[in-house]
C-alpha cells in the first residue's frame, strides 16, 4: 500500500501561518480551511510552524503536507456519520530550530493574511529573557513579535499589510492576551514606537472559542481505515462530527474568510462571552455533574451513562431544568445546544472514560457547576436545584475513595481522607463534613454555608446516597 503523497506540486499561495502541528488544529482549523477552499474559493495555503522545534516526530512534509481527517459521530437526526476528507491546504511545515530563516522570510510574503495558533494554555506567556536576535526565541509570543516586526519593516508600516490573528488557546480573551504579550516584547526590545502603533491600528487580534473533540490517530482501527482509504497515512486524525468556531471580530471578516455560502459552523460575534458560558455551563458542567453520579452507579463511560435509562434521564433533566434556566440566554438556542451536547456524549466512536474525566473534579465543579447552581437559586427565589445538589453530594461521596483512583490537588485529597476518617471514627457528623467543605473559601470564593438551605440539602443527599445507593437517590 502506497503512502499518501501529492500527484502535482503545491499550488496554493501561503495566506495562513499556523503555529502548531498537532491533532486539534489539523482536525479542526485545517479541515475548515480546506472546505472553504473547495466551496468558496478562499484559495488559502497554510504554512505550519512547529513552535517547539527539534522533536523526533516527522514533519508533514514527508507526506507533502497531506493528511486525512476522519469524522465520526451522530448527525442532527441521531444517525451515525463516517466521513473521510483528504486535507490539501497545508503546503509546508517548518521546524523553527532548523528553518528559522525560512520562517522570518514569510514576513515579506504579500499574500500572508492570517496567523492561527494553538500552543496550549501556557503558550501565551511572556518572559524577560528572550532576545530580539535569538534564532529562535523560546516563547511563542516572542517568535511572533519578531515576525510581525520584520513584516512592519519590510512593508514600511503599510496599513494593508497588517495581519489577522486567530489564537485558539483555551484561555479567556485569548486575542487580547496575545496582543498584550506581543506589545510586552516590543517594549522589552525597545522597538520603534511606530511598530506599537502599527500593531494597534493595522493588526487585528481576534478572541476565539473553539469546540471539537479531536481524538487523534485512531490506532485501534487504523489498519481497517487505511484499507478503506487505499493508502497509508501517518498523520490520519479522527474527529467528532460536531464543531463550532466562534470569532470575536467585525463583519468584514466574513469577506476575508469567504464565509458566504460556505455552510460552516463559524460565527462572527461582537461578544464571545455568551458562547463561553453556554459551553462551560452545558457541555463542561454536564460532564462534571455526570461523572460522580455515573461512577457511583457502576458505569464506566460517558456514552454508557447517557444511554442508561435512569442516569441518562437524570442528566437530561439536570441540563434542561436546572442548568439551562440558570443561563440568561435565548432558551431555544440553549436547548438546541443541549441536544448537540447529548448527541456528542453518546458518540459511539469516542470512548470517554468517566474515571479520566474525574481528574481534578473539585476545581472543575467550582468553575463549571457551582455558578449555575447558585444562579438557579438566585433566579428562583431560594429554590434549590436538587439534581445539581445531588451531583455535589455524589462528588463528596466519590472522594471517600474505593470507587476509582482519585487524582486531584493534594490538599483536596488530604482533606477528604481525613474528613471521611473522622466521620468513620464518629468524631465528625456528616453535617460537620459538609459544612467544613462548603466553608472552603479558597475553592468556592465564599463560604457556601451562607446559602440558605444548601448545607442541609447536601447532607440529606449524602445520607440518602449512603443509605439507599445512588440509583435510589436519583428517584
N, C-alpha and C positions, 0 to 999 in steps of 0.2 A: 504494500500500500504506500502510495507516494505521500510526502509531506506537503502541507499547504504552501504554495508559492504563487507569485503573480505570473501571468502569462504575458504581460506587457509592462513597460516601465511606468513609474509613478507619473501621474498626470495632474494632480490637484495642487493648486497654489497653497502654500502654508499660510492659513489665516488664523490658526489657533495654536497657541503654545500651551502644552498641558504638563503641569508639574504633578507627576505621579503616574506610575505604570501599572498600578495594582488592579485587582479584580473589580473593585467598585467602579472606578472611572471607566473602565473598558465596558463593563456590563450595563452601565447607566448612561454616562455622558457620550462616549464614542458611539454607542448604539443609536442614540438620538441624532447625533450629527450625521451619521450615515443615512438615516431615514430622511432628514432634512435635505441632504444632497440629492437623494433619489426623488423626493416628492416635490421639492420647491426650487431646486437649482441653486442651493446655497453655495455649492462648489467650493467647499472648505476642506483643505487638507489639514491634518493635525500632526504637529511635531511633539512627540512625547519626550519629556525631560525626566530622567531618573534622578530625583533630587539628592539621594544619598548614593553616590556612585561607588564603584569598586566591588559591588556584591557579586556573588557567584552565579546568580540567575542569568540565563541568556537574554540578550536583547530581542525585542520584537523584530528587529532587522533580520533575524535568522529565518523569519517567515515573510520577509518583505513587508512587515507591518500588518499583515493579515491575521485575523483570528475570527473565531465563530462564537456567537452568543446563542445559547440555548435558553429559550424562555419556556418555563413550565409553571402551571398553576391552574386556577379556576377562573373562567371569564365571568362577565356580569350576570350571566344566566346560570352560573354554577357548574358549567360544563368544563371538562378537562381540556387544557390547551397545551400543545407541544409544538414550538416553532423554532426553526433554525434561521439565523441570519449571519452571513459572512460579512464582516465589517471591513470596509476597504478605505475608510477615510484616513487612517493613520499612515503617514508617509515614511516616517523615520523615528528612531529612538536614539537619544543621546545619553551617554554616561558622562556626567559632568567631570568626573575625575580625569577622564582621558580626552574629552571633547569640549572643554570649556571655551576654547576659541570659536568653535562652530556654534556654540550657544550664543555667545556675545555677537556673532555675526548676524543673528536674527534681529538685532536691534535696528539694523538698516534695511530690513525687509519691508518694502512699501505695502505688501499685501497683509501683513500681520495686523489683526484687529482685536483678537480676544486672548486672554490668559485665564485658564481654569486651573484650579489646584485642589488636591485632597492629600494633605501632608500630615494627617492625624490632628487631633485636637491640640497637641503640643507643638504643631508645626509653625503656627503663627506666634512666634516668640522672639524677643529681642535680646541682645547682649551688647556689651561694650568692647568686645574683643575682636569681632570680625572687622577686617580692614578692607578698604576700597580695592587694594591691589591683590588681595588674596585670590588664588586661582584654583578652586573657587572658595568663597567664604563658606562657613559651616552652616549657617541658618538659611532657611528658605527666604525670609524677607530680605536678607542681605543680598542673596543671589538676585532676587527680583529687583531690588533697588539699583543694583549695578546695571542690569539690562535696561531698565527704564531711563537711567541717566544717559547711557550710551545712545538710546533712541532720541532722547531730548537733544543731545549734541549732534547726532547725525542729521536730524531734520531741522536743526536750528530753532527748536522750540515751536514748530508748526502745530497749530491747534488741531488740525485734522489728522495728525499722526499720533494723537493720544490713544490709549488703549482702553478696552472694556475688560474689567477684571471680575471673574465669577468664582470666588473661593467657595469650596464645598465642604470645608472643615466644619465639624459639628460643634460650633460654639455660637453663642449669642452674637448677633451683629457681626458676622464674620467679615463682611465688606469693610465696615468701619474699623475693625481690629487690624485688618491687613493694611489699610491706608495709614493708620497710626504707626504701624511698625515700619512702613516704608519711610515715612517722614522722620522717624527716630534715626534711621541710618543716614538719611540725607543731612541731618543736623550733626550727627556724630562725625561724619566725614567732611563736614564743613563744605558741602557742595554749593554751587551757585544758587543764591536765593531765588533766582528766576525758575530754577528747577522745581522748588516747592510750589511756586505759583502755577507752573505747568501741571503738576500733579493735581492741584486743587481744581483747575479750570478745564483741563483737557483730557484727563483720565477719569473714568467712571468706575468706582468701587461698589459693586452691587452685592448686597447681602442676599443669601440664598437659603432655601430649605430644600433638602434632598431626601427622597424617600423611596427606597427599593431595597429589597433583600437580595444581595448578590452572594451566592454561596461559593463561587469559585469553581475550580476544576472538579468535575463530577467523577471522582476516582472510582466509585463503586460500579458505575456502568459506562465508563469511558470507552471500553472496547466495543460494546454494542453500539454506542453513539457514533463512533468513528467508522464502523461498518456501514451504518446508515448514511453517513456523510460521504464515504468513499475516499477519504483522505485522513492522514494523521494531523492532529492539531495540538501542539504542545501548550497553546495558550487558550484552549477551549475554556469558556466560562459560562456557568449556569446562573440564571437569574429568575426571580419570580415574575409572574405576569403583570402585577401592579407596579406602577411607578408614578412619581409626581416630582416635578421640578418647579419650585416657586422662586421667582426672581423679583427682588425689590428694585424697580427701575422705571424709567419713563416709557411712555407708549412707543417712542421711536425705536426702542429695542426690538419691537415686533418686526419692523422693517429690516433692521440689522441682521436678525436671525432668520428672516424669511418665514415667519410663523404662519402667515396666511395660507390656508389650505393644507397645512401640514398634518392636522388631525392628531396632534401630540398633546399629552397632558403637561404642558408647560404654561405656567400662569405668570403674567406680569402684574405686579400689585404695588400699591403705594405703602402698604403696611403688612409686613410679614408676620406680625405678632399673632393674629388670629389663627393662622395656619399652624404655627408652632404650638399654640395652646391646644388646638384640636388634636394634633398628633400626640403631644405629650399626655393629654387627658385620656383620649380614647384608645389609641394604639399602645403607648407605653404604659398608661395606667391600667388598661385592660390586662395586659401581660402580667404586670406586677400584682394585681389583685388576684388573678387566676392562680398564680404559682403555688402559694401555700395551701389554698383550698384543694387544688387538684392533687398535690403531693400527699396531703393527709387522707385523700380519698383513694390512694393507692394507684394513681395514674402516673405515667412516665413522660408523655409528650404533649405538646400543645394541641396538635390536631386530634389526638385521642381524647383530650379533655373537652374540647369544643363539641365533639361528636357524642360525648357521654350525655345521655338524656337528662340527668339531674344536674351535673356540674355545668354542662353547656347552657342549659336553661337559666341557671343562676347567673352565669356570666352575661348572657344577653340581657337579662333583667337589670343587672347592675349597670351596664352601659346605658341602656335605654331609659331607665327610671331614676338613676342616681348620678351618673357621670354627665350625660348629655344635659339634664336640667341644671347642672352646676356651671355649664359653659354658656356665657352670654353671647351667643352667635345664632345665626339662622338655623332654626330647628330642622328644617328639611335637609339642609346641606350637611348638618351634623349626622343626621340619620343615614344619609347616603354614604358618608364616610365610614360610619359604623358598620354598614353592610359590607363595604370593601374590606374592612379590618377583619371581620369574622370569616370572610372567604379566604383571606390571606392566612389566618390562623389554621384553617382547615386544609391548606395546600398539601396534598399528599406527597409532593416532590421535596418538601422541606421537613426534615425530622428535627424539630426544636425540642431538645430535652429540657424538661422543667427544671431539673437539678442544675443545668448550666445557667438558665435564666435567673435562678435563685441567688446568684452571686451578688453580694452587696445589697441584699434585699431592703435593709433599713434606709440607706441613703436613697434608693430608688423609691421607696414608699413615701418618704418625706417630700421628694421632688415631684412625683408623678400622681400620687393618690391623695395625699393629705390636703393639697389645695382644693381639690374637688369635694372632698368630704366636708371641709369647713365652709366652702362656698354654698354647698347644698343646705347646710344648717342655717346659714345666714339668710339665704333666699327663701327658706321655708319656715321662717319664724321659730327656729329652735328644734324643728323636727329632725330626728337623726336618720341618716341613710343606713339602714340596718345591714345591707349587703356589704357595704364598704367597712362598716364596723366589724362585721364578721371576718372580712379579709385581714383587718388589723389584728384581731384576736387570733386568727389562724396563723399569722406570721409569728406571733408571740409563742404559740404552742409549738410551731415548727422549730423555733430556736431553743426549745428544751433539748433537742437532739434526738438521735435514734432513727430519724427518717431518711435523711441524706447527710453527706459530709458537708457541713456548713463552711462557707467561705465569706468572710466579711471583715470589717475593721476589727482589730483585736480588742479594742475597748468594748465594742458591742458584744462580741462573743464572750468575753470575760464577764461582763455584767450579767448576761443571761445565765451563764453557767453558775455563777454564784447566787443569782436570784432564785432560779428554779431549785437549787440545792437547799436554800433557806425555806422554800415552800415545802419541799420534801421532808425537811427536818422539823417542820411546823414552827419555825422561828418567824416566818412571814406568812401572812394570808395571801390569797390570790389578789385581794384588794390592794395590799401593800406592793405586790409585784407590779400590778397595772399602774397604780398611782406613781410609783417610782419611775417607771419607763415614760409615762406621759409627761413627767416633770423634766425630761431631758431637753433643756433649752438649746444645747449645742446641736442637737439633731433637728428639733422642730422649730427652733427660733422663738419659742414661747413655752410657757407651762400650760399644757393642754388640759390639766385638771381644772382650769378655769372655764372650760367649755361645759356649760350646764348639761349634766346627764351623761356625758361621754364616758367618763371613767366607769360609772355603774354599768353602762351598756356593754363596755368591753369586758368587764368582769363577768357579767352574765353570759356573754358569748364564749369566753374561755371555759367557764364551768360547764356550759352546755356541750361544747366540743369534747371536754374530758369525760363527762358523764354518759353521753349518748353516742359520741362519734360524730365526725364531720357531716356524714350524709344525713343523719337525723337532724343535725343542727341546721342544715340547708332548708329543712322544711319549716 
